[in-house]
Amino acid sequence: MITNLSPSDELFLANMDRVQRQVALAGQQSSSGKRVNAAADAPDQIGAILQLRTNMGQNTQMQTNLGLAKTDANAADDALSSAAKLMDRAVTLAAQGANFTLDAAGRQSLALEVQSLHDQMLAISRTTVQGRFIFSGDQDGAPAYTADTTQPNGVQRLSTAAATRQVQDPAGGSFPVAMTAQAIFDSRNPDDSLASGNVFAALKGLNAALQANNTDQINAAAGALHLASAHLNNAQTFYGTVENRIQDALNYAGSYDVQLKTELSQKEDADMASAALALNQGTIQLQSAFQMQAKMPKTTLFDFLA
């Protein structure tokens, strides 16, 4: 290709183009804070950067899921603490009712309080968090139980949905975070008959024994209450373990998030001091070069021949 530029002019333009590109890159890094703004800026680092961003997104989602599970587990733990207090009160009432000095009217009065405890226990089994029934298993849009005095345990089962929800641990694996109302309050045998430790049935049984004014039945009901209390304690222990595991997972996720951000910063963040220095030096170089070029003599051979 034929050009009217002299070799010195071509060299000048090439150098100016190089410096201008350096100035533009330094300016982009200074304004964005990033050393890598496009794949062309660091082709060998793009794969690692994209993987780090993917890992950060996954870790953020796991933290969100763990946060939701923590809210549910805390609510469940609080609810079961209240349930345990109701059972303690029921045991106390059973002891009072078994006292031979108490008459039928007194036991009738105790029966009314036991019925209230049963109603409160049913309400606990229907605990909600943000509109979700946390003891209804995978079908948490509706309660699992409703009152039904014709049933031997005083409730009607509305759902048998299992609780299969698990949350992922950033450290690896996953773990279950919920139990159903049936597993907690309405323990059943394999043939679906009421099992020992059935909370609803224990309260219903004490109520019936008090109404019948029968001390033998009251003492038997007291034994059932102790089994039911132990069953409730096991459920509360499950949720205490879940809360601990969730907190450990959140702590790990937080540390992992810091690690990922540090690694990503090392790969794509600009050295702001170096970028500012390069921008300043490049600008000075351009200004000086243009000033020097303007002072260069413009005479040619034809000027001397003239």
Secondary structure, DSSP 8 states (H G I E B T S, - for coil): ---SS-HHHHHHHHHHHHHHHHHHHHHHHHHH-BS-SSGGG-TTTHHHHHHHHHHHHHHHHHHHHHHHHHHHHHHHHHHHHHHHHHHHHHHHHHHHHH-TT--HHHHHHHHHHHHHHHHHHHHHHT-EETTEETTSTT-TTS-SEEE-TTSTTSEEE--------EEE-TTSSEEE----HHHHHS-B-TTS-B-TT-HHHHHHHHHHHHHHT-HHHHHHHHHHHHHHHHHHHHHHHHHHHHHHHHHHHHHHHHHHHHHHHHHHHHHHB--HHHHHHHHHHHHHHHHHHHHHHHHS----HHHHH-
